[in-house]
Amino acid sequence: MSLDKPYLDVPGTTIFDAEQSRKGYWLNQFCMSLMKAENREQFKADERAYLDQWAMTEEQKQAVLARDLNWCIRLGGNIYFLAKIGATDGKSFQQMAGSMTGMTEDEYRHMMVSGGRSAQGNRVIGEDGDAQAQHQPQGAAGKKEH
């Protein structure tokens, strides 16, 4: 039975609730496995083979391989577990957070030191704040050509 979730209209936000937890169980278990050095080494040696040892969906595996943390979160990943992927790649949490907003590490740091994003215009989907979908991705990193 699906619960009423009034928080679903918060722009740019996926709430890690019970449904997300169930959806991302194996993705998050994979991430936790990266706490052990031997698992990190095995993952780095052959990422796909290591991922195939987990009962993750193909889409979850693709999101990990792409290092698309926003995609991982939509698929049930919890940012605190996903941080293990970043650490395995030698990235700081700040670098990871910046990548999720399309900002460079310096842009993200500046935004946070300056007080973060304004709540004005970002309380519900459809307002005109900087966290709204029509303004994503933000920053210089989000504007790079792929």
C-alpha positions as CSV (number, residue, x, y, z in Angstrom):
1,M,0.0,0.0,0.0
2,S,1.5,3.3,-1.1
3,L,1.5,6.1,1.5
4,D,0.6,9.7,0.8
5,K,4.0,11.4,0.2
6,P,3.5,15.2,0.1
7,Y,7.3,15.6,0.0
8,L,7.4,14.3,-3.6
9,D,7.0,17.8,-5.0
10,V,10.3,19.1,-3.4
11,P,12.4,20.1,-6.4
12,G,15.6,18.2,-7.0
13,T,15.0,16.0,-4.0
14,T,14.6,12.3,-3.6
15,I,13.6,11.3,-0.1
16,F,15.2,8.1,1.1
17,D,12.0,6.5,2.5
18,A,11.1,2.8,3.1
19,E,10.2,2.4,-0.6
20,Q,13.5,3.8,-1.8
21,S,15.3,1.6,0.8
22,R,13.7,-1.5,-0.6
23,K,14.4,-0.5,-4.2
24,G,18.1,0.2,-3.5
25,Y,18.8,-2.6,-1.0
26,W,21.4,-4.4,-3.2
27,L,22.9,-1.2,-4.6
28,N,23.5,0.0,-1.1
29,Q,24.9,-3.4,0.0
30,F,27.3,-3.3,-2.9
31,C,28.4,0.2,-1.8
32,M,28.9,-1.0,1.8
33,S,31.1,-3.9,0.5
34,L,33.6,-1.2,-0.6
35,M,34.5,-0.6,3.0
36,K,36.9,-3.5,2.7
37,A,40.2,-3.0,0.8
38,E,40.1,-6.3,-0.9
39,N,36.6,-5.5,-2.3
40,R,37.7,-2.1,-3.5
41,E,40.6,-3.7,-5.3
42,Q,38.4,-6.3,-6.9
43,F,35.9,-3.6,-8.0
44,K,38.6,-1.4,-9.5
45,A,40.2,-4.4,-11.3
46,D,36.9,-5.3,-13.1
47,E,34.0,-3.1,-12.2
48,R,31.4,-4.9,-14.3
49,A,32.4,-8.4,-13.0
50,Y,32.3,-7.1,-9.4
51,L,28.8,-5.5,-10.0
52,D,27.5,-8.7,-11.5
53,Q,28.1,-10.5,-8.2
54,W,25.3,-8.4,-6.8
55,A,21.5,-8.7,-7.3
56,M,21.2,-5.2,-8.6
57,T,19.1,-4.2,-11.5
58,E,20.9,-3.6,-14.8
59,E,19.9,0.1,-14.6
60,Q,21.5,0.3,-11.1
61,K,24.7,-1.2,-12.5
62,Q,24.8,1.2,-15.4
63,A,24.3,4.2,-13.0
64,V,27.3,3.0,-10.9
65,L,29.4,2.5,-14.0
66,A,28.5,6.0,-15.2
67,R,29.2,7.4,-11.7
68,D,25.9,9.2,-12.0
69,L,25.0,9.7,-8.3
70,N,21.7,11.4,-9.0
71,W,20.7,8.4,-11.1
72,C,21.8,6.1,-8.3
73,I,19.7,8.0,-5.8
74,R,16.6,7.8,-8.0
75,L,17.2,4.0,-8.1
76,G,17.3,3.7,-4.3
77,G,20.8,4.6,-3.5
78,N,21.5,6.4,-0.2
79,I,24.1,9.1,-0.4
80,Y,25.9,7.9,2.7
81,F,26.3,4.5,1.1
82,L,27.1,5.9,-2.4
83,A,29.9,7.9,-0.8
84,K,31.8,4.7,-0.7
85,I,32.0,4.7,-4.5
86,G,33.4,8.2,-4.4
87,A,36.0,7.3,-1.7
88,T,37.0,4.3,-3.9
89,D,37.6,6.7,-6.7
90,G,39.6,9.0,-4.5
91,K,36.9,11.7,-4.4
92,S,35.9,13.8,-1.4
93,F,32.2,14.1,-0.4
94,Q,32.4,17.8,-1.5
95,Q,33.6,16.7,-5.0
96,M,30.7,14.2,-5.2
97,A,28.1,16.8,-4.0
98,G,29.4,19.3,-6.6
99,S,29.1,16.7,-9.3
100,M,25.5,16.1,-8.4
101,T,24.6,19.8,-8.9
102,G,26.7,20.2,-12.1
103,M,29.1,22.5,-10.2
104,T,32.8,22.4,-9.9
105,E,34.2,21.6,-6.4
106,D,35.1,25.3,-6.0
107,E,31.6,26.5,-7.1
108,Y,30.0,24.0,-4.7
109,R,32.2,25.1,-1.8
110,H,31.5,28.8,-2.5
111,M,27.7,28.1,-2.6
112,M,27.8,26.3,0.7
113,V,30.1,28.7,2.5
114,S,27.8,31.5,1.3
115,G,24.8,29.8,3.0
116,G,23.7,27.2,0.4
117,R,20.8,27.5,-1.9
118,S,18.0,29.8,-1.1
119,A,14.7,28.2,-0.1
120,Q,13.0,31.0,-1.9
121,G,11.6,29.5,-5.1
122,N,12.7,26.0,-4.2
123,R,9.9,24.8,-1.8
124,V,7.8,23.0,-4.4
125,I,8.1,22.0,-8.0
126,G,7.1,24.8,-10.4
127,E,8.6,27.8,-8.6
128,D,11.5,29.7,-10.2
129,G,14.4,28.8,-7.8
130,D,17.8,27.6,-8.7
131,A,17.1,24.0,-7.6
132,Q,14.2,23.7,-10.0
133,A,14.5,21.2,-12.8
134,Q,14.6,23.9,-15.5
135,H,17.8,25.2,-14.0
136,Q,19.7,21.9,-13.8
137,P,22.5,21.1,-14.1
138,Q,24.0,24.2,-12.6
139,G,27.5,25.6,-12.6
140,A,30.5,25.3,-15.0
141,A,30.8,21.6,-14.6
142,G,27.2,21.1,-15.8
143,K,27.9,23.1,-18.9
144,K,30.8,21.0,-20.2
145,E,30.2,19.2,-23.4
146,H,30.3,15.4,-23.2
